[in-house]
Amino acid sequence: MRYTGVLLLLTALYFVSCTGKKDFKDGIVQLQSRPVSLSLDKMRCMWNGKDTVVSEERYDTDFKLVVYSDTVACSSCGLKTMYLWDGLIHDLESYGKSVSLCFIFMPLQKDLEEFYFTMRTMAPLLPVHVDTAGIFIRENPHIPREAVYHTFLLDKDNRVVLVGNPSRSEKIEEMLWQIVEEKLGKRE
């Protein structure tokens, strides 16, 4: 009887893990079902704690790494951890204007004051697009709601070619460099 219980538990874990992998693959297929619309010109943009205007040319690149934080996540917390991107930002600079990094935050209305305060005090290295109207998700209903799908690499045509956060996963970072180097050559 004891072994039967263990066998049932192991079988259940197997099916749960397979279902999880299938669900993740389904989310990626959904994300890749059509190009992503950035519509950054409809959002407030801040850089070094101040409002700014960023030209569309900044994102007219071979690749765009998009980091999206919706209302489920703590936007101010996300800003406070942007230093995790500093190394990758530095490495991406070796590609000049061929690769861009785009941060989009959608803070809750009740958290806006704290979010803007954090923006002014943290002063991230790159522009941050603030989507208070929910434009990004409204124009991209094919993006799954789960945060695991909210960091992705787009090609020139805004099609998703990689899903995952390279600042938190060495494997995703390796895959990112493999994709970029295949098209643009090795980093110097």
Rosetta blueprint (number, residue, H / E / L):
1 M L
2 R H
3 Y H
4 T H
5 G H
6 V H
7 L H
8 L H
9 L H
10 L H
11 T H
12 A H
13 L H
14 Y H
15 F H
16 V H
17 S H
18 C H
19 T H
20 G H
21 K H
22 K H
23 D H
24 F H
25 K H
26 D H
27 G H
28 I H
29 V H
30 Q H
31 L H
32 Q L
33 S L
34 R L
35 P L
36 V L
37 S L
38 L L
39 S L
40 L H
41 D H
42 K H
43 M L
44 R E
45 C E
46 M E
47 W E
48 N L
49 G L
50 K E
51 D E
52 T L
53 V L
54 V L
55 S L
56 E H
57 E H
58 R H
59 Y H
60 D L
61 T L
62 D L
63 F E
64 K E
65 L E
66 V E
67 V E
68 Y E
69 S E
70 D L
71 T L
72 V L
73 A L
74 C L
75 S H
76 S H
77 C H
78 G H
79 L H
80 K H
81 T L
82 M H
83 Y H
84 L H
85 W H
86 D H
87 G H
88 L H
89 I H
90 H H
91 D H
92 L H
93 E H
94 S H
95 Y H
96 G H
97 K H
98 S H
99 V E
100 S E
101 L E
102 C E
103 F E
104 I E
105 F E
106 M L
107 P L
108 L L
109 Q H
110 K H
111 D H
112 L H
113 E H
114 E H
115 F H
116 Y H
117 F H
118 T H
119 M H
120 R H
121 T H
122 M H
123 A L
124 P L
125 L L
126 L L
127 P L
128 V E
129 H E
130 V E
131 D L
132 T L
133 A L
134 G L
135 I H
136 F H
137 I H
138 R H
139 E H
140 N L
141 P L
142 H L
143 I L
144 P L
145 R L
146 E L
147 A H
148 V H
149 Y H
150 H L
151 T E
152 F E
153 L E
154 L E
155 D L
156 K L
157 D L
158 N L
159 R L
160 V E
161 V E
162 L E
163 V E
164 G L
165 N L
166 P L
167 S L
168 R L
169 S L
170 E H
171 K H
172 I H
173 E H
174 E H
175 M H
176 L H
177 W H
178 Q H
179 I H
180 V H
181 E H
182 E H
183 K H
184 L H
185 G L
186 K L
187 R L
188 E L
